[in-house]
């Protein structure tokens, strides 16, 4: 037999109408399809409708707009405006729209919707989207929605919550298509047609299973439709199956999809039985989120969502600014050790920011490459020393190029060949230290179990500032004073 979902499809249409008639005279009587694509234009219309309290006009204008586009419009509204929409016309928040909203906005909207409406949306969504939606509810509303769910849907949601966040078990959808190994192509196609709307909304592969429901292989739909009806599935399936453990981190799942060019992959339970699948549309979102997290962490900030306030943004950024303040004081302490020398030779104060700045940029270049390589598994313990040697050599070569260039500029500027030699040597030394720090710091943090993207930049910046100032001012104290 074929395992499948008994859930319905989204009610929102995926086509856009060329024009929409509105009931109120205070808004345009016709809105073209091109204008519907203008977020600012439609946002202004929605705001006018909200102020007039015309629910039917709001429903009419959004009736044939894609859920993803509606979500974009609502994300541009303020919190008060979204609350007004939810109170005026809660029916516009269909299951498709709720699934497309970003988490912050979803959490903003759900408290204004009834438990029955949310439960109906949950039953219409695939299980993975349903779990993500319920995650945004507060405890009281979550209990109300869970009680309103049909038994099967409630069991699927509870099964998903049994796994940790950001794991395959939380990410997978429990609707899939599986067929016995002895079925023919014709039997499989006929059975799927008989299932009709009970099939998953989106699937790419049919999983071939034995009587214990252990997967033996898979058959892409594109291949299935080319085969003769009498062909037995066991004879034409692909046995090279990449399987997912439900406890696997979602970042590791994304790595497997990227490595093996997967469209979907089965998830097995502890007994090796097929329990769900993960599709590429979810993985694209995970890859985007993970890359965004690494990019933000590298800068020491968190994502400033559309509903974040100034104070929440300050709370997320202030701790890292405090860490930077401490490291900056450390660099300033190094400078203070040579303040008498700087007073005697003012050119040192003019030139020392150049050494620190170039070293810092070198370190960040190496660090960015290292963080990316760690995330894509291109940098491992097996090739770490080769990468370290490469980055150290590249830093030395760049150091020599820019040391010679800066020495020439310094000589033209101050007419002092000793000062030129000092700054060239200090810059070469700082380039080398920066290159090594950019690769060794994230590797060390990864080894001790810390997130390299979060803390590396602070340490690398500290190394380049302290070593750059110390080398330049120290050499100047020895050879110039």
ABEGO torsion letter per residue (X at the ends): XBBBBABBBBABBABBBABBBBABAABBABBBAAAAABAAAAAAAAAAAAAAGBAAAAAAAAAABBAAAAAAAAAABBAAAAAAAAAABAAABBAAAAAABBAAAAAAAAAABBAAAAAAAAAABBAAAAAAAAAABBAAAAAAAAAABBAAAAAAAAAAAABBBGBAAAABBABBBBBBAABBAAAAAAAAAAAEAABBABBABBBBBBAAGBBAEBBBAAAAAABBAABBAAAABBABBBBBBAABBAAAAAAAAAAAGBABBBBBBAAGBBAEBBBAAAAAAAAAAAAAAAAAAAAGBBBBBAABBAAAAAAAAAAAAAAAAAAAAAAAAAAAAAAAAAAABAAAAAAAAAAAAAAAAAAAAAAAAAAAAAAAGABBAAAAAAAAAAAAAAAAAAAAAAAAAAAAAAAAAAGBAAAAAAAAAAAAAAAAAAAAAAAAAAAAAAAAGBBAAAAAAAAAAAAAAAAAAAAAAAAAAAAAX
